[in-house]
């Protein structure tokens, strides 16, 4: 049994906390909203992000970061990417060198185009070198909390840390594989959300299976190019954190990013779509960050570029598809 702190009580953080508690770990769950803490404590339910789902009694909810981190051996961060840096800075005084960090956020910071592990290293590294892992893979939170079989990958340059997380997190319903490619795992988990927006556009326009298959395949190609340019490995993108997560997010109805794209395809405007959503669609902010990251690394990403233009209202979904189809012909 380990003492695990989960920072972030959205869908994903709640699902992970529930899974750990079912495995008899001592779990503290930090939530920003005081009313959410009360609902988990007294009703064993996340009334905002996961209403109707009964959570295990073993989850100790709090909105005090010091309380959540007190005695924690493993810290799992599952907050939206745009608040990560600020939360890491707030947590800094409560951290200890022996803690193992597991970043479960799939995104890239907009302001600095940095991966989540880079932010952790930047902030926590002012105090000590963090033992850092990245967790990713095809995983809808509602299916994880329901106990559907799910496979993920945990990546770290610290093999002992990755193997410990693999051992402690794996269960009858959750299977973890280890990797040393933190860059590839993080790029795959973040950028697939952009391709999922494009997949939603295809669905919203009422197009068929041909364009969807082409999108997933060519989307994987440009994700792989960016990952390699940033120091990742091509093989990683053929695994759970790449192809696996990409297929799930592009085809599954539970994907928030696909939902955003579908509404764009139907003609709704982005502010209206985002304003009507309680949960964050990471792909929107990640699109802007990825365009900057691609430019910095001189990587061509035509699908990402067109999604960016759609989000900014500079091109319609049908125009974006036409421009992609009429690009200069080349070898695969």
C-alpha positions as CSV (number, residue, x, y, z in Angstrom):
1,X,0.0,0.0,0.0
2,X,1.3,3.5,-0.9
3,X,0.2,7.0,0.1
4,X,-0.9,8.6,-3.1
5,X,-1.8,12.3,-3.6
6,X,-3.9,13.1,-6.7
7,X,-3.8,16.8,-7.6
8,X,-6.9,17.7,-9.7
9,X,-10.4,16.3,-9.2
10,X,-11.7,16.6,-12.8
11,X,-12.8,13.5,-14.6
12,X,-9.3,12.0,-15.0
13,X,-8.1,12.8,-11.5
14,X,-11.2,11.4,-10.0
15,X,-11.0,8.2,-12.0
16,X,-7.4,7.6,-11.0
17,X,-8.1,8.3,-7.4
18,X,-11.0,5.8,-7.4
19,X,-8.9,3.2,-9.1
20,X,-6.1,3.6,-6.5
21,X,-8.5,3.5,-3.6
22,X,-10.0,0.3,-4.9
23,X,-6.5,-1.2,-4.8
24,X,-6.3,-0.3,-1.1
25,X,-3.9,2.6,-1.4
26,X,-4.3,5.6,0.9
27,X,-5.5,8.3,-1.5
28,X,-5.9,12.0,-0.9
29,X,-7.6,14.0,-3.7
30,X,-7.1,17.7,-4.0
31,X,-9.9,19.7,-5.6
32,X,-10.1,23.4,-6.3
33,X,-13.8,23.7,-5.6
34,X,-14.9,23.5,-1.9
35,X,-18.3,22.2,-2.8
36,X,-16.7,19.3,-4.7
37,X,-14.7,18.4,-1.6
38,X,-17.9,18.3,0.4
39,X,-19.7,16.1,-2.1
40,X,-16.9,13.6,-2.1
41,X,-16.5,13.6,1.6
42,X,-20.2,13.3,2.5
43,X,-21.8,11.7,-0.6
44,X,-18.9,9.8,-2.1
45,X,-19.7,11.5,-5.5
46,X,-18.0,14.0,-7.7
47,X,-21.2,16.0,-8.4
48,X,-19.6,18.4,-10.9
49,X,-17.5,16.2,-13.1
50,X,-18.7,12.7,-12.5
51,X,-22.3,12.8,-11.2
52,X,-24.0,9.6,-10.4
53,X,-20.8,7.6,-10.0
54,X,-20.3,6.1,-6.5
55,X,-16.7,6.6,-5.3
56,X,-14.8,4.4,-2.9
57,X,-14.8,5.4,0.8
58,X,-11.0,5.4,0.9
59,X,-10.7,8.7,-1.0
60,X,-9.8,11.6,1.3
61,X,-10.8,14.9,-0.4
62,X,-9.4,18.3,0.5
63,X,-8.8,21.7,-1.1
64,X,-5.7,22.2,1.1
65,X,-2.6,21.4,-0.9
66,X,-0.5,20.9,2.2
67,X,-3.0,18.4,3.6
68,X,-3.2,16.5,0.3
69,X,0.6,16.2,0.0
70,X,1.3,15.4,3.7
71,X,3.0,12.0,3.8
72,X,2.5,11.3,0.1
73,X,4.9,8.9,-1.5
74,X,3.6,9.3,-5.0
75,X,2.1,12.6,-6.4
76,X,-0.2,12.3,-9.4
77,X,-0.9,15.6,-11.2
78,X,-4.1,15.6,-13.3
79,X,-5.0,19.3,-13.6
80,X,-5.5,21.2,-16.8
81,X,-2.3,22.1,-18.5
82,X,-2.8,25.9,-18.3
83,X,-2.9,25.8,-14.5
84,X,0.0,23.4,-14.0
85,X,2.8,25.9,-13.5
86,X,0.9,27.9,-10.9
87,X,-0.1,24.8,-8.9
88,X,3.4,23.4,-8.9
89,X,4.7,26.7,-7.5
90,X,2.0,26.6,-4.8
91,X,3.0,23.0,-3.9
92,X,6.7,23.6,-3.8
93,X,7.0,24.2,0.0
94,X,5.3,20.9,0.7
95,X,7.4,18.7,-1.5
96,X,10.2,16.2,-0.6
97,X,13.0,14.8,-2.8
98,X,11.9,11.2,-2.2
99,X,8.4,11.8,-3.7
100,X,7.7,10.2,-7.1
101,X,5.9,12.6,-9.5
102,X,3.5,11.1,-12.0
103,X,2.3,13.7,-14.6
104,X,-1.1,12.6,-16.0
105,X,-1.9,15.8,-17.8
106,X,-2.1,15.6,-21.6
107,X,-1.2,19.0,-22.8
108,X,1.5,21.6,-23.7
109,X,1.8,24.9,-21.9
110,X,0.6,27.7,-24.2
111,X,2.9,30.5,-23.0
112,X,6.2,28.7,-23.2
113,X,5.3,25.7,-25.5
114,X,6.7,23.4,-22.7
115,X,5.7,19.8,-22.0
116,X,4.4,19.0,-18.5
117,X,7.6,17.3,-17.4
118,X,9.6,20.3,-18.5
119,X,7.4,22.5,-16.3
120,X,7.9,20.2,-13.3
121,X,11.7,20.2,-13.8
122,X,11.7,24.0,-14.1
123,X,9.7,24.7,-11.0
124,X,10.5,21.8,-8.7
125,X,14.1,21.8,-9.9
126,X,14.7,25.0,-8.1
127,X,14.4,22.9,-4.9
128,X,15.6,19.4,-5.9
129,X,15.7,17.1,-8.9
130,X,12.3,15.5,-9.1
131,X,11.8,11.8,-9.7
132,X,9.5,12.2,-12.6
133,X,7.2,9.9,-14.7
134,X,4.7,10.7,-17.4
135,X,1.5,8.6,-17.6
136,X,-0.5,8.4,-20.8
137,X,-2.4,6.1,-23.1
138,X,-6.0,5.4,-24.4
139,X,-8.2,6.0,-21.4
140,X,-11.6,7.6,-21.1
141,X,-12.1,8.4,-17.4
142,X,-15.7,7.1,-17.3
143,X,-14.5,3.7,-18.5
144,X,-11.6,3.6,-16.1
145,X,-13.8,4.3,-13.1
146,X,-16.3,1.7,-14.3
147,X,-13.6,-0.9,-14.2
148,X,-13.3,-1.5,-18.0
149,X,-9.9,-3.1,-18.8
150,X,-7.4,-0.3,-19.7
151,X,-3.8,-0.3,-20.7
152,X,-1.4,2.7,-20.1
153,X,2.2,3.5,-20.4
154,X,4.4,5.1,-17.7
155,X,7.6,6.7,-19.0
156,X,10.6,7.9,-17.0
157,X,14.4,8.2,-17.3
158,X,14.4,6.8,-13.7
159,X,13.6,3.1,-14.4
160,X,13.2,2.3,-10.7
161,X,10.5,5.0,-10.4
162,X,8.7,3.8,-13.5
163,X,8.7,0.2,-12.3
164,X,7.5,1.2,-8.9
165,X,4.6,3.1,-10.4
166,X,3.9,0.2,-12.8
167,X,3.7,-2.2,-9.8
168,X,1.6,0.0,-7.6
169,X,-0.9,1.3,-10.2
170,X,-1.5,-2.0,-12.1
171,X,-4.6,-4.0,-11.0
172,X,-7.2,-6.3,-12.4
173,X,-8.6,-3.5,-14.6
174,X,-5.5,-1.3,-15.2
175,X,-2.3,-2.6,-16.9
176,X,0.8,-0.4,-17.1
177,X,3.8,-0.8,-19.5
178,X,7.1,1.1,-18.9
179,X,9.0,3.3,-21.2
180,X,12.1,5.5,-21.1
181,X,10.7,7.9,-23.8
182,X,9.2,10.7,-21.8
183,X,9.2,13.1,-24.8
184,X,7.4,10.7,-27.1
185,X,4.8,9.8,-24.5
186,X,4.0,13.4,-23.7
187,X,4.0,14.6,-27.3
188,X,1.7,11.7,-28.3
189,X,-0.7,12.3,-25.4
190,X,-0.9,16.1,-26.1
191,X,-1.0,16.4,-29.8
192,X,-3.5,13.6,-30.4
193,X,-6.1,16.0,-29.0
194,X,-5.6,18.4,-31.9
195,X,-6.1,15.5,-34.4
196,X,-9.3,14.6,-32.4
197,X,-10.6,18.1,-33.1
198,X,-10.1,17.5,-36.8
199,X,-11.8,14.1,-36.4
200,X,-14.8,15.8,-34.9
201,X,-14.9,18.3,-37.8
202,X,-15.1,15.3,-40.2
203,X,-18.0,13.9,-38.1
204,X,-19.7,17.2,-37.9
205,X,-19.6,17.7,-41.6
206,X,-21.2,14.3,-42.1
207,X,-18.2,12.8,-44.0
208,X,-17.5,9.1,-44.0
209,X,-14.8,6.5,-43.0
210,X,-12.4,7.3,-45.8
211,X,-11.4,10.8,-44.5
212,X,-11.3,9.6,-40.9
213,X,-8.9,6.8,-41.7
214,X,-6.7,9.2,-43.7
215,X,-6.8,11.8,-40.9
216,X,-5.7,9.3,-38.2
217,X,-2.9,8.0,-40.4
218,X,-1.5,11.3,-41.5
219,X,-2.1,12.8,-38.1
220,X,0.1,10.1,-36.6
221,X,2.7,10.9,-39.1
222,X,2.9,14.6,-38.1
223,X,2.8,13.8,-34.4
224,X,5.7,11.4,-34.9
225,X,7.7,14.1,-36.8
226,X,7.3,16.5,-33.9
227,X,8.1,13.9,-31.3
228,X,11.3,13.0,-33.1
229,X,12.3,16.6,-33.6
230,X,11.9,17.1,-29.8
231,X,14.0,14.0,-29.0
232,X,11.4,11.3,-28.8
233,X,11.4,7.9,-30.5
234,X,9.3,7.0,-33.5
235,X,8.5,3.5,-32.0
236,X,6.7,5.2,-29.0
237,X,4.1,6.7,-31.3
238,X,3.2,3.3,-32.6
239,X,2.2,2.3,-29.1
240,X,-0.3,3.1,-26.4
241,X,0.6,6.7,-26.0
242,X,0.6,7.3,-29.7
243,X,-1.6,5.3,-32.0
244,X,-3.7,3.8,-29.2
245,X,-4.6,7.2,-27.7
246,X,-5.1,8.7,-31.1
247,X,-7.5,6.1,-32.3
248,X,-9.5,6.3,-29.1
249,X,-9.8,10.1,-29.0
250,X,-10.6,10.4,-32.7
251,X,-13.3,7.8,-32.7
252,X,-14.8,7.7,-29.2
253,X,-18.0,9.7,-28.4
254,X,-16.6,10.4,-24.9
255,X,-13.8,12.6,-26.4
256,X,-14.3,16.3,-25.5
257,X,-11.9,17.3,-28.2
258,X,-13.8,15.4,-30.8
259,X,-17.0,17.0,-29.5
260,X,-15.5,20.5,-30.0
261,X,-14.5,19.6,-33.6
262,X,-18.0,18.2,-34.3
263,X,-19.6,21.4,-33.2
264,X,-17.2,23.4,-35.4
265,X,-18.1,21.2,-38.3
266,X,-21.8,21.9,-37.7
267,X,-21.1,25.6,-37.9
268,X,-20.9,26.7,-34.3
269,X,-18.3,29.2,-33.2
270,X,-15.5,28.3,-30.8
271,X,-16.3,30.7,-27.9
272,X,-19.9,29.5,-27.9
273,X,-18.7,25.8,-27.8
274,X,-16.1,26.3,-25.1
275,X,-18.4,28.4,-23.0
276,X,-21.0,25.7,-22.9
277,X,-18.5,23.0,-21.6
278,X,-17.8,22.5,-17.9
279,X,-14.7,20.3,-18.6
280,X,-11.6,21.5,-20.5
281,X,-10.9,20.3,-24.0
282,X,-7.1,20.3,-23.9
283,X,-6.7,20.3,-27.6
284,X,-7.8,23.9,-28.1
285,X,-5.0,25.4,-26.0
286,X,-2.6,22.7,-27.1
287,X,-3.1,23.7,-30.8
288,X,-1.7,27.1,-30.2
289,X,1.3,25.7,-28.2
290,X,2.0,23.0,-30.8
291,X,2.1,25.5,-33.7
292,X,4.7,27.4,-31.7
293,X,6.6,24.2,-30.9
294,X,6.5,23.0,-34.5
295,X,7.8,26.4,-35.7
296,X,10.6,26.3,-33.2
297,X,11.7,22.9,-34.4
298,X,11.1,23.5,-38.1
299,X,8.5,20.7,-38.3
300,X,5.7,20.7,-41.0
301,X,2.3,19.9,-39.4
302,X,-0.4,20.6,-42.0
303,X,-3.3,19.2,-40.1
304,X,-2.4,21.0,-36.9
305,X,-2.0,24.2,-39.0
306,X,-5.5,23.9,-40.5
307,X,-7.0,23.2,-37.1
308,X,-5.3,26.3,-35.8
309,X,-6.8,28.3,-38.6
310,X,-10.3,26.9,-38.0
311,X,-10.1,27.7,-34.3
312,X,-9.1,31.3,-35.1
313,X,-12.0,31.6,-37.6
314,X,-9.6,32.3,-40.5
315,X,-10.9,29.4,-42.6
316,X,-14.1,27.3,-42.6
317,X,-13.9,23.5,-42.0
318,X,-14.6,22.7,-45.6
319,X,-12.0,25.2,-46.8
320,X,-9.5,23.6,-44.5
321,X,-10.1,20.2,-45.9
322,X,-9.9,21.4,-49.4
323,X,-6.5,23.1,-48.7
324,X,-5.2,19.9,-47.2
325,X,-6.4,17.8,-50.2
326,X,-4.8,20.3,-52.7
327,X,-1.4,20.5,-51.1
328,X,1.6,19.6,-53.2
329,X,1.7,15.9,-54.0
330,X,4.6,13.9,-52.4
331,X,5.8,10.4,-51.4
332,X,4.3,8.9,-48.2
